[in-house]
Amino acid sequence: MGLAAVLEYVAERSSESPIHTFTDALWWSAATITTVGYGDMYPSTFAGHGVGLGLMLVGVSLFSLLTARVSAFFAATGDQESDARKLDVARHRNC
């Protein structure tokens, strides 16, 4: 996100875009990567659009990986609890 903000600032600082400061670029990159997209900041140059496209692809990919990791964690926890219950049932049957 920080790298995208730097690249966006460099691409847009002298254009007609509302992105004039690094803070504006940082706000834009945070809104873009979280898919909020308020629309108050937007790129107007070809390079700015390229940075935006890259940030969108990376942002969606990283969010997907995070979601997959969290899901796998909860699935593994559920499997361990299920295995523990099966062992308890098997022990009680053998007693």
Secondary structure as UniProt FT lines:
FT   HELIX           2..12
FT   TURN            13..14
FT   HELIX           22..33
FT   TURN            34..35
FT   HELIX           46..94
//
